[in-house]
Amino acid sequence: MSLRLATFNVENLMSRFDFTGFRNQLRQDRVIKLFEVRSEGVYQQLEQARVISSTDDTRQMTALAIADADADILCLQEVDNMEALQAFEYGYLFRMVGNGYRQKYLVEGNDSRGIDVAVVMREETRDGQKIELQQIKSHAMLTYRDLGLFNDQLAPTNRIDDKIFKRDCLEFDLLIGGVPLSLYVVHFKSMDGPRTEGVDGRLGTMPVRRAEALAVRRIIEDRFGGRIEDKRFVICGDMNDYQERVDVIGRRRTGFRFEHRDESVSALDVFSHDGFVENVVRRRDPLDRWTLYHARGPEEQWLCQLDYIWLSAALARTNASRIPEIVRHGQPYRTVFPPGQEVERYPRTGWDRPKASDHCPVVMTLDLI
């Protein structure tokens, strides 16, 4: 009996307009920055027109990427609300895959922009096994005090009674053909942060992600009374951190070379240092594990993995020969692919947009027994 599981950051699956860019330049779209907009009313009209004109192509590509993932259970990040998810599933995804995702779950989390984690599931697996939800639990209200995770590294930007998860950790107890499976879906704190005293945004925000990872681990250990050796559980989502990356060196005119490097520290070491869970994407070639291309000019380009499926030790053993898939057809043309990894992009893909997302879906077919 098998289950096809995927995770995908769909990047702001929205049903409302964000007009904060008029006062906050960091949230203003680059197209509107080209024009002098004097009034907030005019800005709102332009922003509405911009979003509406670009959304259809973008969501078609998002749906194509999900269709190619062909998952029985799909974990999503950056979903605005249930209304947006339902409209996307009916208007786009159902038309792509035919048999849609009847079961949809979203709990409003802590992100001030309203982007949440969600899960959509079929009623049955491709093998005809029933997918049943036994219980869903949000951990959005957990604070540093609750789990004793507050420390000096967090103190400059957080308080002891602040919520640990900057979005949420959703916990699902499932039965797949009668076999129990626990699923934890997260979207950790972004790497965006001020560069202070020579510390870049990733390192500056790492204490928050490390606390989030520790909290997920504590939730799982408490859930199973510390006895996890034979338990079936999976952690999925956008972790906004990486333990390795591929440096992209060069320019388009002169060509590129690719150098793999391990990071000395990562918030995700909390999961991997003692074999608590396995990042199955590491079963792929070191140059072929990336789910996102990052670039800020030719001197700062790399490929890295931000999107993860972490398997419990029991599931990792059962699926020792399985290799996860990464769907990259929705990547824009600006993304630099190492040799031999090029794919045929979806129709009408742009240099930077339209695109399915900056992220790539990660998919794993799991044998449960």
Salt bridges, closest charged atoms under 4 A:
ASP29 OD1 - ARG50 NH1 3.15
ASP29 OD1 - ARG353 NH1 2.92
GLU36 OE2 - ARG38 NH2 2.71
GLU40 OE1 - ARG23 NH2 2.59
GLU47 OE2 - ARG50 NH2 2.82
ASP57 OD2 - ARG348 NH2 3.13
ASP70 OD1 - ARG122 NH2 3.61
ASP70 OD2 - ARG126 NH1 3.66
ASP80 OD1 - ARG16 NH2 2.67
GLU89 OE1 - LYS104 NZ 3.75
ASP111 OD1 - ARG113 NE 3.31
ASP111 OD2 - ARG167 NE 3.08
ASP161 OD1 - ARG145 NE 2.64
ASP162 OD1 - ARG159 NE 3.53
GLU171 OE1 - HIS139 NE2 2.74
GLU171 OE2 - ARG223 NE 3.65
ASP173 OD1 - ARG223 NH2 3.25
GLU221 OE2 - ARG217 NE 2.96
ASP238 OD2 - HIS187 NE2 3.26
ASP238 OD2 - HIS359 NE2 3.78
ASP241 OD1 - ARG202 NE 2.75
ASP241 OD2 - ARG209 NE 3.25
GLU244 OE1 - HIS260 NE2 2.57
GLU244 OE2 - ARG282 NH1 3.51
GLU244 OE1 - ARG289 NH1 2.87
ASP247 OD1 - ARG245 NE 2.69
ASP247 OD2 - ARG261 NH1 3.95
GLU259 OE2 - ARG257 NH1 2.10
ASP262 OD1 - HIS260 NE2 3.96
GLU263 OE1 - ARG202 NH1 3.27
GLU263 OE2 - ARG261 NE 3.51
ASP274 OD2 - ARG217 NH2 2.58
ASP274 OD2 - HIS273 NE2 3.85
GLU278 OE2 - ARG283 NE 2.77
ASP288 OD2 - ARG284 NH2 2.87
ASP288 OD1 - ARG328 NH1 2.64
GLU299 OE2 - ARG251 NH2 3.89
GLU300 OE1 - ARG195 NH2 3.79
GLU300 OE2 - HIS294 NE2 2.75
GLU300 OE2 - ARG296 NH1 4.00
ASP307 OD2 - HIS359 ND1 3.04
GLU325 OE1 - ARG4 NH2 2.86
ASP352 OD2 - ARG30 NH1 2.49
ASP352 OD1 - ARG334 NE 2.53
ASP352 OD1 - LYS355 NZ 3.61
ASP358 OD1 - ARG334 NH2 3.46
ASP358 OD1 - LYS355 NZ 2.62
ASP367 OD1 - ARG322 NH2 2.91
